[in-house]
Amino acid sequence: MCDYSLHSVKSRRAKIGDKLTTRDFGTGTRGFAASEDVNVAVCVLPGTELSFSQEVTCLPTGLIPWRDKVIEHKTAIFRQIHRETIAAHHDALGISGRPHGASDNTG
């Protein structure tokens, strides 16, 4: 689904075969955008398998903040985490069977 921080952004449900990109929507979070209109957030249901055209990279954090972290996988399962916390990011990518982290950290 679309995280709480994307409620003010125009959105639609994901469709099989969609070509998506990650985008900063200016709401303090990133999300998936429609390739035909980058201003539309695409809401993915939990349990959806995603396939990426290249290895997943995460935004720089930690001790080496200028280097992207590369996750050596090209598929992931979309999940929701920390659902009991109201004002928190809930969207995550499950890579290798474990949630990796909030999707707003992927680039």
N, C-alpha and C positions, 0 to 999 in steps of 0.2 A: 504494500500500500504506500501511499505518500505519507511521509513523516509529518508530524504536527507543524513543523516549520515551513512546509510547502502548502499549507491550507490557503494562503492568499495568492497562490500562483495558479494560472490556468492549467488544468490537468486533464488527463484521460487515462483509461485503463490500457495496459499493455496488450498487444495482440501477438499471436504466434507469427514469427518471422520478422518482427520489428527490428530495425537497425537503430540502436540507441547510442547516445553519447553521454558522457558525464558532463555536467554543467553546474556552474555556480549561479544560482538564481537570485542572488543578492538578498537573501533572507537569513543569512548566517549558516547556510547549509548547501550541500551539493546534492544533486539527484540525477536521475536519468532523464534525458531530453529526447524528444522525437526528432528524427533526422530531417523530417520535412518541415519542422518548425521548432527551432531551438528554444522558443519561449514557452513551450508546452511541456510540463512535467509529465512523465509517463510513470504511472503507478503500477508496480509489480506486486503480485500476490505472493505471500510467504509460500515457500515450497517450489517456486518457479526455478527451473534450471536455466542458467545464463551461460552463453558461450561467447568468449571474447576473441577478437581478431589478433590480439597479441597478449603477452603475459601481463597480468594485472600489476599496476604500480600504485603505491600509496604515497600520499603527500608527505614531504619530509617532516620528521619530528625527532625529538630526543637529542642525543649527543652530536649527531652529524645532520643538522637540519637543512643542509644544502643538497643532500642526495636523496633521490627517490628510493623507496624500498620496493624491490621487485619481488613479487610472489610468483614462483615458477609454475603457475597453473593457468590454463586458459578456460576453465569452467568453474562455476560456483553455483551454489544453491542460495537463493535469496531467503533471508530469515528475519525475524524480529526478535530483539533481545530487550531485556530490562523493561518489559511492558508495564510492570507495576509502578514505575517512576513516570509521573505525568509529563513534566517538562524536561525530557531527555530524548536524545536520538535513539530510535528503536530499530532502524533499518541496518542490516548487516549482511555481509556475504559469508556464507559457509564454504570454506575452501578445505578440501581434504577431510570433509566430515566434521569440521569444527567451525563455529562462528569466528570469523577473522576480526571483524570490527565494524563500526558504523560505516555505512556506505559514503558518508560525506568525507571520508578520509581517502577515498580512491580517486585517482586522477585519470 
